[in-house]
């Protein structure tokens, strides 16, 4: 957590919580809840998509290392 800061932890926490709530809503019998679950699921994918686009737009991916 200290290496990437608190933002990465907050984004991960938001994504996991949104995914769990979205799955719960999608399994409902009510159509409104199912549509809401899809919207929540798409909102959960938004940080991942933003991170992937930001990572790929850096150009030279060979300079990005994890360690």
PyMOL Python script that loads the backbone (N, CA, C, O; Angstrom):
from pymol import cmd

cmd.read_pdbstr("""\
ATOM      1  N   UNK A   1       0.829  -1.191   0.000  1.00  0.00           N
ATOM      2  CA  UNK A   1       0.000   0.000   0.000  1.00  0.00           C
ATOM      3  C   UNK A   1       0.867   1.246   0.000  1.00  0.00           C
ATOM      4  O   UNK A   1       0.502   2.247  -0.616  1.00  0.00           O
ATOM      5  N   UNK A   2       1.984   1.208   0.664  1.00  0.00           N
ATOM      6  CA  UNK A   2       2.827   2.397   0.740  1.00  0.00           C
ATOM      7  C   UNK A   2       3.497   2.715  -0.595  1.00  0.00           C
ATOM      8  O   UNK A   2       3.824   3.867  -0.879  1.00  0.00           O
ATOM      9  N   UNK A   3       3.698   1.676  -1.410  1.00  0.00           N
ATOM     10  CA  UNK A   3       4.380   1.914  -2.673  1.00  0.00           C
ATOM     11  C   UNK A   3       3.513   2.709  -3.642  1.00  0.00           C
ATOM     12  O   UNK A   3       4.003   3.643  -4.276  1.00  0.00           O
ATOM     13  N   UNK A   4       2.254   2.364  -3.767  1.00  0.00           N
ATOM     14  CA  UNK A   4       1.379   3.047  -4.718  1.00  0.00           C
ATOM     15  C   UNK A   4       0.467   4.070  -4.058  1.00  0.00           C
ATOM     16  O   UNK A   4      -0.270   4.762  -4.761  1.00  0.00           O
ATOM     17  N   UNK A   5       0.487   4.186  -2.781  1.00  0.00           N
ATOM     18  CA  UNK A   5      -0.324   5.175  -2.090  1.00  0.00           C
ATOM     19  C   UNK A   5      -1.697   4.636  -1.718  1.00  0.00           C
ATOM     20  O   UNK A   5      -2.028   3.487  -2.010  1.00  0.00           O
ATOM     21  N   UNK A   6      -2.464   5.456  -1.091  1.00  0.00           N
ATOM     22  CA  UNK A   6      -3.782   5.063  -0.613  1.00  0.00           C
ATOM     23  C   UNK A   6      -4.811   5.026  -1.737  1.00  0.00           C
ATOM     24  O   UNK A   6      -5.840   4.365  -1.601  1.00  0.00           O
ATOM     25  N   UNK A   7      -4.556   5.717  -2.835  1.00  0.00           N
ATOM     26  CA  UNK A   7      -5.528   5.776  -3.928  1.00  0.00           C
ATOM     27  C   UNK A   7      -5.772   4.397  -4.518  1.00  0.00           C
ATOM     28  O   UNK A   7      -6.917   4.044  -4.798  1.00  0.00           O
ATOM     29  N   UNK A   8      -4.725   3.614  -4.711  1.00  0.00           N
ATOM     30  CA  UNK A   8      -4.893   2.266  -5.266  1.00  0.00           C
ATOM     31  C   UNK A   8      -5.751   1.405  -4.345  1.00  0.00           C
ATOM     32  O   UNK A   8      -6.584   0.630  -4.817  1.00  0.00           O
ATOM     33  N   UNK A   9      -5.556   1.533  -3.051  1.00  0.00           N
ATOM     34  CA  UNK A   9      -6.353   0.768  -2.096  1.00  0.00           C
ATOM     35  C   UNK A   9      -7.806   1.200  -2.121  1.00  0.00           C
ATOM     36  O   UNK A   9      -8.702   0.357  -2.063  1.00  0.00           O
ATOM     37  N   UNK A  10      -8.056   2.496  -2.206  1.00  0.00           N
ATOM     38  CA  UNK A  10      -9.440   2.989  -2.259  1.00  0.00           C
ATOM     39  C   UNK A  10     -10.146   2.552  -3.538  1.00  0.00           C
ATOM     40  O   UNK A  10     -11.319   2.181  -3.499  1.00  0.00           O
ATOM     41  N   UNK A  11      -9.452   2.590  -4.662  1.00  0.00           N
ATOM     42  CA  UNK A  11     -10.052   2.162  -5.928  1.00  0.00           C
ATOM     43  C   UNK A  11     -10.371   0.672  -5.871  1.00  0.00           C
ATOM     44  O   UNK A  11     -11.438   0.247  -6.313  1.00  0.00           O
ATOM     45  N   UNK A  12      -9.448  -0.122  -5.328  1.00  0.00           N
ATOM     46  CA  UNK A  12      -9.698  -1.552  -5.209  1.00  0.00           C
ATOM     47  C   UNK A  12     -10.899  -1.820  -4.308  1.00  0.00           C
ATOM     48  O   UNK A  12     -11.745  -2.649  -4.645  1.00  0.00           O
ATOM     49  N   UNK A  13     -10.991  -1.145  -3.182  1.00  0.00           N
ATOM     50  CA  UNK A  13     -12.106  -1.326  -2.255  1.00  0.00           C
ATOM     51  C   UNK A  13     -13.426  -0.951  -2.925  1.00  0.00           C
ATOM     52  O   UNK A  13     -14.413  -1.673  -2.785  1.00  0.00           O
ATOM     53  N   UNK A  14     -13.457   0.162  -3.647  1.00  0.00           N
ATOM     54  CA  UNK A  14     -14.659   0.586  -4.361  1.00  0.00           C
ATOM     55  C   UNK A  14     -15.057  -0.453  -5.401  1.00  0.00           C
ATOM     56  O   UNK A  14     -16.235  -0.790  -5.521  1.00  0.00           O
ATOM     57  N   UNK A  15     -14.088  -0.962  -6.153  1.00  0.00           N
ATOM     58  CA  UNK A  15     -14.379  -1.907  -7.225  1.00  0.00           C
ATOM     59  C   UNK A  15     -14.944  -3.214  -6.676  1.00  0.00           C
ATOM     60  O   UNK A  15     -15.910  -3.744  -7.226  1.00  0.00           O
ATOM     61  N   UNK A  16     -14.370  -3.730  -5.624  1.00  0.00           N
ATOM     62  CA  UNK A  16     -14.856  -4.978  -5.035  1.00  0.00           C
ATOM     63  C   UNK A  16     -16.256  -4.786  -4.463  1.00  0.00           C
ATOM     64  O   UNK A  16     -17.133  -5.618  -4.696  1.00  0.00           O
ATOM     65  N   UNK A  17     -16.479  -3.716  -3.725  1.00  0.00           N
ATOM     66  CA  UNK A  17     -17.805  -3.472  -3.152  1.00  0.00           C
ATOM     67  C   UNK A  17     -18.862  -3.276  -4.234  1.00  0.00           C
ATOM     68  O   UNK A  17     -19.966  -3.811  -4.129  1.00  0.00           O
ATOM     69  N   UNK A  18     -18.531  -2.517  -5.264  1.00  0.00           N
ATOM     70  CA  UNK A  18     -19.491  -2.291  -6.343  1.00  0.00           C
ATOM     71  C   UNK A  18     -19.795  -3.587  -7.082  1.00  0.00           C
ATOM     72  O   UNK A  18     -20.939  -3.819  -7.472  1.00  0.00           O
ATOM     73  N   UNK A  19     -18.801  -4.423  -7.278  1.00  0.00           N
ATOM     74  CA  UNK A  19     -19.028  -5.707  -7.955  1.00  0.00           C
ATOM     75  C   UNK A  19     -19.954  -6.603  -7.139  1.00  0.00           C
ATOM     76  O   UNK A  19     -20.856  -7.232  -7.692  1.00  0.00           O
ATOM     77  N   UNK A  20     -19.735  -6.661  -5.835  1.00  0.00           N
ATOM     78  CA  UNK A  20     -20.581  -7.504  -4.988  1.00  0.00           C
ATOM     79  C   UNK A  20     -22.024  -7.003  -4.948  1.00  0.00           C
ATOM     80  O   UNK A  20     -22.960  -7.799  -5.018  1.00  0.00           O
ATOM     81  N   UNK A  21     -22.203  -5.701  -4.838  1.00  0.00           N
ATOM     82  CA  UNK A  21     -23.559  -5.143  -4.830  1.00  0.00           C
ATOM     83  C   UNK A  21     -24.224  -5.345  -6.189  1.00  0.00           C
ATOM     84  O   UNK A  21     -25.412  -5.658  -6.257  1.00  0.00           O
ATOM     85  N   UNK A  22     -23.469  -5.168  -7.265  1.00  0.00           N
ATOM     86  CA  UNK A  22     -24.021  -5.375  -8.607  1.00  0.00           C
ATOM     87  C   UNK A  22     -24.475  -6.807  -8.823  1.00  0.00           C
ATOM     88  O   UNK A  22     -25.536  -7.041  -9.402  1.00  0.00           O
ATOM     89  N   UNK A  23     -23.679  -7.775  -8.358  1.00  0.00           N
ATOM     90  CA  UNK A  23     -24.085  -9.174  -8.501  1.00  0.00           C
ATOM     91  C   UNK A  23     -25.340  -9.468  -7.691  1.00  0.00           C
ATOM     92  O   UNK A  23     -26.208 -10.218  -8.135  1.00  0.00           O
ATOM     93  N   UNK A  24     -25.436  -8.883  -6.516  1.00  0.00           N
ATOM     94  CA  UNK A  24     -26.627  -9.072  -5.698  1.00  0.00           C
ATOM     95  C   UNK A  24     -27.865  -8.498  -6.390  1.00  0.00           C
ATOM     96  O   UNK A  24     -28.928  -9.119  -6.383  1.00  0.00           O
ATOM     97  N   UNK A  25     -27.725  -7.328  -6.979  1.00  0.00           N
ATOM     98  CA  UNK A  25     -28.859  -6.706  -7.658  1.00  0.00           C
ATOM     99  C   UNK A  25     -29.253  -7.461  -8.926  1.00  0.00           C
ATOM    100  O   UNK A  25     -30.441  -7.574  -9.230  1.00  0.00           O
ATOM    101  N   UNK A  26     -28.287  -7.973  -9.658  1.00  0.00           N
ATOM    102  CA  UNK A  26     -28.590  -8.693 -10.904  1.00  0.00           C
ATOM    103  C   UNK A  26     -29.372  -9.977 -10.616  1.00  0.00           C
ATOM    104  O   UNK A  26     -30.192 -10.394 -11.434  1.00  0.00           O
ATOM    105  N   UNK A  27     -29.131 -10.597  -9.481  1.00  0.00           N
ATOM    106  CA  UNK A  27     -29.827 -11.841  -9.143  1.00  0.00           C
ATOM    107  C   UNK A  27     -31.258 -11.613  -8.665  1.00  0.00           C
ATOM    108  O   UNK A  27     -31.982 -12.576  -8.416  1.00  0.00           O
ATOM    109  N   UNK A  28     -31.670 -10.375  -8.536  1.00  0.00           N
ATOM    110  CA  UNK A  28     -33.016 -10.066  -8.064  1.00  0.00           C
ATOM    111  C   UNK A  28     -34.057 -10.409  -9.134  1.00  0.00           C
ATOM    112  O   UNK A  28     -33.723 -10.526 -10.313  1.00  0.00           O
ATOM    113  N   UNK A  29     -35.318 -10.568  -8.722  1.00  0.00           N
ATOM    114  CA  UNK A  29     -36.407 -10.825  -9.661  1.00  0.00           C
ATOM    115  C   UNK A  29     -36.974  -9.537 -10.244  1.00  0.00           C
ATOM    116  O   UNK A  29     -37.672  -9.573 -11.257  1.00  0.00           O
ATOM    117  N   UNK A  30     -36.688  -8.417  -9.628  1.00  0.00           N
ATOM    118  CA  UNK A  30     -37.208  -7.128 -10.058  1.00  0.00           C
ATOM    119  C   UNK A  30     -36.369  -6.580 -11.216  1.00  0.00           C
ATOM    120  O   UNK A  30     -35.142  -6.536 -11.124  1.00  0.00           O
ATOM    121  N   UNK A  31     -37.021  -6.164 -12.300  1.00  0.00           N
ATOM    122  CA  UNK A  31     -36.307  -5.662 -13.471  1.00  0.00           C
ATOM    123  C   UNK A  31     -35.537  -4.381 -13.156  1.00  0.00           C
ATOM    124  O   UNK A  31     -34.437  -4.177 -13.670  1.00  0.00           O
ATOM    125  N   UNK A  32     -36.101  -3.529 -12.327  1.00  0.00           N
ATOM    126  CA  UNK A  32     -35.421  -2.290 -11.952  1.00  0.00           C
ATOM    127  C   UNK A  32     -34.096  -2.587 -11.242  1.00  0.00           C
ATOM    128  O   UNK A  32     -33.084  -1.935 -11.500  1.00  0.00           O
ATOM    129  N   UNK A  33     -34.116  -3.573 -10.351  1.00  0.00           N
ATOM    130  CA  UNK A  33     -32.887  -3.948  -9.645  1.00  0.00           C
ATOM    131  C   UNK A  33     -31.866  -4.567 -10.587  1.00  0.00           C
ATOM    132  O   UNK A  33     -30.665  -4.349 -10.432  1.00  0.00           O
ATOM    133  N   UNK A  34     -32.341  -5.346 -11.575  1.00  0.00           N
ATOM    134  CA  UNK A  34     -31.423  -5.945 -12.541  1.00  0.00           C
ATOM    135  C   UNK A  34     -30.733  -4.875 -13.373  1.00  0.00           C
ATOM    136  O   UNK A  34     -29.525  -4.944 -13.601  1.00  0.00           O
ATOM    137  N   UNK A  35     -31.497  -3.882 -13.826  1.00  0.00           N
ATOM    138  CA  UNK A  35     -30.911  -2.785 -14.601  1.00  0.00           C
ATOM    139  C   UNK A  35     -29.944  -1.994 -13.726  1.00  0.00           C
ATOM    140  O   UNK A  35     -28.865  -1.612 -14.180  1.00  0.00           O
ATOM    141  N   UNK A  36     -30.321  -1.751 -12.486  1.00  0.00           N
ATOM    142  CA  UNK A  36     -29.427  -1.052 -11.561  1.00  0.00           C
ATOM    143  C   UNK A  36     -28.149  -1.849 -11.327  1.00  0.00           C
ATOM    144  O   UNK A  36     -27.070  -1.268 -11.211  1.00  0.00           O
ATOM    145  N   UNK A  37     -28.258  -3.159 -11.257  1.00  0.00           N
ATOM    146  CA  UNK A  37     -27.088  -4.005 -11.081  1.00  0.00           C
ATOM    147  C   UNK A  37     -26.129  -3.925 -12.252  1.00  0.00           C
ATOM    148  O   UNK A  37     -24.912  -3.939 -12.065  1.00  0.00           O
ATOM    149  N   UNK A  38     -26.671  -3.842 -13.462  1.00  0.00           N
ATOM    150  CA  UNK A  38     -25.818  -3.688 -14.648  1.00  0.00           C
ATOM    151  C   UNK A  38     -25.112  -2.336 -14.614  1.00  0.00           C
ATOM    152  O   UNK A  38     -23.926  -2.243 -14.930  1.00  0.00           O
ATOM    153  N   UNK A  39     -25.839  -1.292 -14.233  1.00  0.00           N
ATOM    154  CA  UNK A  39     -25.227   0.047 -14.141  1.00  0.00           C
ATOM    155  C   UNK A  39     -24.122   0.059 -13.090  1.00  0.00           C
ATOM    156  O   UNK A  39     -23.050   0.620 -13.317  1.00  0.00           O
ATOM    157  N   UNK A  40     -24.385  -0.560 -11.944  1.00  0.00           N
ATOM    158  CA  UNK A  40     -23.373  -0.627 -10.891  1.00  0.00           C
ATOM    159  C   UNK A  40     -22.174  -1.447 -11.366  1.00  0.00           C
ATOM    160  O   UNK A  40     -21.031  -1.089 -11.083  1.00  0.00           O
ATOM    161  N   UNK A  41     -22.422  -2.540 -12.084  1.00  0.00           N
ATOM    162  CA  UNK A  41     -21.332  -3.352 -12.609  1.00  0.00           C
ATOM    163  C   UNK A  41     -20.464  -2.584 -13.595  1.00  0.00           C
ATOM    164  O   UNK A  41     -19.240  -2.707 -13.581  1.00  0.00           O
ATOM    165  N   UNK A  42     -21.099  -1.794 -14.448  1.00  0.00           N
ATOM    166  CA  UNK A  42     -20.329  -0.963 -15.383  1.00  0.00           C
ATOM    167  C   UNK A  42     -19.539   0.109 -14.648  1.00  0.00           C
ATOM    168  O   UNK A  42     -18.422   0.443 -15.043  1.00  0.00           O
ATOM    169  N   UNK A  43     -20.113   0.644 -13.586  1.00  0.00           N
ATOM    170  CA  UNK A  43     -19.390   1.634 -12.791  1.00  0.00           C
ATOM    171  C   UNK A  43     -18.202   0.998 -12.074  1.00  0.00           C
ATOM    172  O   UNK A  43     -17.200   1.664 -11.815  1.00  0.00           O
ATOM    173  N   UNK A  44     -18.315  -0.283 -11.757  1.00  0.00           N
ATOM    174  CA  UNK A  44     -17.201  -0.974 -11.118  1.00  0.00           C
ATOM    175  C   UNK A  44     -16.063  -1.223 -12.099  1.00  0.00           C
ATOM    176  O   UNK A  44     -14.899  -1.272 -11.702  1.00  0.00           O
ATOM    177  N   UNK A  45     -16.390  -1.379 -13.366  1.00  0.00           N
ATOM    178  CA  UNK A  45     -15.368  -1.620 -14.388  1.00  0.00           C
ATOM    179  C   UNK A  45     -14.697  -0.313 -14.810  1.00  0.00           C
ATOM    180  O   UNK A  45     -13.606  -0.344 -15.380  1.00  0.00           O
ATOM    181  N   UNK A  46     -15.317   0.823 -14.546  1.00  0.00           N
ATOM    182  CA  UNK A  46     -14.778   2.113 -14.977  1.00  0.00           C
ATOM    183  C   UNK A  46     -13.372   2.392 -14.445  1.00  0.00           C
ATOM    184  O   UNK A  46     -12.526   2.816 -15.232  1.00  0.00           O
ATOM    185  N   UNK A  47     -13.066   2.181 -13.154  1.00  0.00           N
ATOM    186  CA  UNK A  47     -11.686   2.424 -12.703  1.00  0.00           C
ATOM    187  C   UNK A  47     -10.671   1.494 -13.376  1.00  0.00           C
ATOM    188  O   UNK A  47      -9.546   1.898 -13.672  1.00  0.00           O
ATOM    189  N   UNK A  48     -11.083   0.250 -13.611  1.00  0.00           N
ATOM    190  CA  UNK A  48     -10.194  -0.688 -14.288  1.00  0.00           C
ATOM    191  C   UNK A  48      -9.933  -0.241 -15.719  1.00  0.00           C
ATOM    192  O   UNK A  48      -8.794  -0.282 -16.183  1.00  0.00           O
ATOM    193  N   UNK A  49     -10.967   0.182 -16.416  1.00  0.00           N
ATOM    194  CA  UNK A  49     -10.796   0.663 -17.784  1.00  0.00           C
ATOM    195  C   UNK A  49      -9.935   1.919 -17.815  1.00  0.00           C
ATOM    196  O   UNK A  49      -9.064   2.052 -18.675  1.00  0.00           O
ATOM    197  N   UNK A  50     -10.168   2.831 -16.897  1.00  0.00           N
ATOM    198  CA  UNK A  50      -9.374   4.060 -16.842  1.00  0.00           C
ATOM    199  C   UNK A  50      -7.905   3.748 -16.586  1.00  0.00           C
ATOM    200  O   UNK A  50      -7.017   4.342 -17.197  1.00  0.00           O
ATOM    201  N   UNK A  51      -7.658   2.808 -15.674  1.00  0.00           N
ATOM    202  CA  UNK A  51      -6.281   2.426 -15.372  1.00  0.00           C
ATOM    203  C   UNK A  51      -5.617   1.772 -16.572  1.00  0.00           C
ATOM    204  O   UNK A  51      -4.454   2.048 -16.869  1.00  0.00           O
ATOM    205  N   UNK A  52      -6.345   0.908 -17.261  1.00  0.00           N
ATOM    206  CA  UNK A  52      -5.786   0.244 -18.437  1.00  0.00           C
ATOM    207  C   UNK A  52      -5.481   1.209 -19.561  1.00  0.00           C
ATOM    208  O   UNK A  52      -4.438   1.101 -20.207  1.00  0.00           O
ATOM    209  N   UNK A  53      -6.372   2.146 -19.802  1.00  0.00           N
ATOM    210  CA  UNK A  53      -6.143   3.151 -20.846  1.00  0.00           C
ATOM    211  C   UNK A  53      -4.972   4.043 -20.475  1.00  0.00           C
ATOM    212  O   UNK A  53      -4.141   4.362 -21.326  1.00  0.00           O
ATOM    213  N   UNK A  54      -4.898   4.445 -19.227  1.00  0.00           N
ATOM    214  CA  UNK A  54      -3.772   5.278 -18.779  1.00  0.00           C
ATOM    215  C   UNK A  54      -2.452   4.533 -18.907  1.00  0.00           C
ATOM    216  O   UNK A  54      -1.440   5.110 -19.306  1.00  0.00           O
ATOM    217  N   UNK A  55      -2.469   3.252 -18.569  1.00  0.00           N
ATOM    218  CA  UNK A  55      -1.264   2.435 -18.646  1.00  0.00           C
ATOM    219  C   UNK A  55      -0.803   2.275 -20.096  1.00  0.00           C
ATOM    220  O   UNK A  55       0.388   2.380 -20.390  1.00  0.00           O
ATOM    221  N   UNK A  56      -1.749   2.022 -20.996  1.00  0.00           N
ATOM    222  CA  UNK A  56      -1.395   1.803 -22.404  1.00  0.00           C
ATOM    223  C   UNK A  56      -1.042   3.095 -23.126  1.00  0.00           C
ATOM    224  O   UNK A  56      -0.279   3.066 -24.092  1.00  0.00           O
ATOM    225  N   UNK A  57      -1.569   4.211 -22.688  1.00  0.00           N
ATOM    226  CA  UNK A  57      -1.279   5.473 -23.369  1.00  0.00           C
ATOM    227  C   UNK A  57       0.092   6.029 -23.013  1.00  0.00           C
ATOM    228  O   UNK A  57       0.517   7.037 -23.577  1.00  0.00           O
ATOM    229  N   UNK A  58       0.790   5.382 -22.082  1.00  0.00           N
ATOM    230  CA  UNK A  58       2.125   5.841 -21.713  1.00  0.00           C
ATOM    231  C   UNK A  58       3.120   5.627 -22.851  1.00  0.00           C
ATOM    232  O   UNK A  58       4.209   6.199 -22.838  1.00  0.00           O
ATOM    233  N   UNK A  59       2.756   4.814 -23.825  1.00  0.00           N
ATOM    234  CA  UNK A  59       3.626   4.610 -24.981  1.00  0.00           C
ATOM    235  C   UNK A  59       4.544   3.427 -24.802  1.00  0.00           C
ATOM    236  O   UNK A  59       4.217   2.324 -25.242  1.00  0.00           O
ATOM    237  N   UNK A  60       5.664   3.620 -24.180  1.00  0.00           N
ATOM    238  CA  UNK A  60       6.665   2.573 -24.015  1.00  0.00           C
ATOM    239  C   UNK A  60       6.348   1.770 -22.762  1.00  0.00           C
ATOM    240  O   UNK A  60       6.638   2.212 -21.650  1.00  0.00           O
ATOM    241  N   UNK A  61       5.759   0.601 -22.932  1.00  0.00           N
ATOM    242  CA  UNK A  61       5.352  -0.218 -21.795  1.00  0.00           C
ATOM    243  C   UNK A  61       6.522  -0.977 -21.180  1.00  0.00           C
ATOM    244  O   UNK A  61       6.397  -1.526 -20.085  1.00  0.00           O
ATOM    245  N   UNK A  62       7.654  -1.013 -21.873  1.00  0.00           N
ATOM    246  CA  UNK A  62       8.782  -1.764 -21.323  1.00  0.00           C
ATOM    247  C   UNK A  62       9.402  -1.061 -20.119  1.00  0.00           C
ATOM    248  O   UNK A  62      10.076  -1.706 -19.316  1.00  0.00           O
ATOM    249  N   UNK A  63       9.189   0.235 -19.978  1.00  0.00           N
ATOM    250  CA  UNK A  63       9.757   0.933 -18.825  1.00  0.00           C
ATOM    251  C   UNK A  63       8.924   0.735 -17.568  1.00  0.00           C
ATOM    252  O   UNK A  63       9.394   1.040 -16.471  1.00  0.00           O
ATOM    253  N   UNK A  64       7.701   0.233 -17.696  1.00  0.00           N
ATOM    254  CA  UNK A  64       6.843  -0.022 -16.544  1.00  0.00           C
ATOM    255  C   UNK A  64       7.236  -1.365 -15.936  1.00  0.00           C
ATOM    256  O   UNK A  64       7.120  -2.404 -16.585  1.00  0.00           O
ATOM    257  N   UNK A  65       7.685  -1.340 -14.732  1.00  0.00           N
ATOM    258  CA  UNK A  65       8.019  -2.564 -14.033  1.00  0.00           C
ATOM    259  C   UNK A  65       7.294  -2.606 -12.707  1.00  0.00           C
ATOM    260  O   UNK A  65       7.000  -1.570 -12.109  1.00  0.00           O
ATOM    261  N   UNK A  66       7.009  -3.809 -12.256  1.00  0.00           N
ATOM    262  CA  UNK A  66       6.294  -3.966 -10.992  1.00  0.00           C
ATOM    263  C   UNK A  66       7.262  -3.919  -9.825  1.00  0.00           C
ATOM    264  O   UNK A  66       6.938  -3.353  -8.781  1.00  0.00           O
ATOM    265  N   UNK A  67       8.416  -4.486  -9.975  1.00  0.00           N
ATOM    266  CA  UNK A  67       9.404  -4.509  -8.882  1.00  0.00           C
ATOM    267  C   UNK A  67      10.434  -3.430  -9.030  1.00  0.00           C
ATOM    268  O   UNK A  67      11.332  -3.315  -8.196  1.00  0.00           O
TER     269      UNK A  67
END
""", "prot")
cmd.dss("prot")
cmd.show_as("cartoon", "prot")
cmd.util.cbc("prot")
cmd.orient("prot")
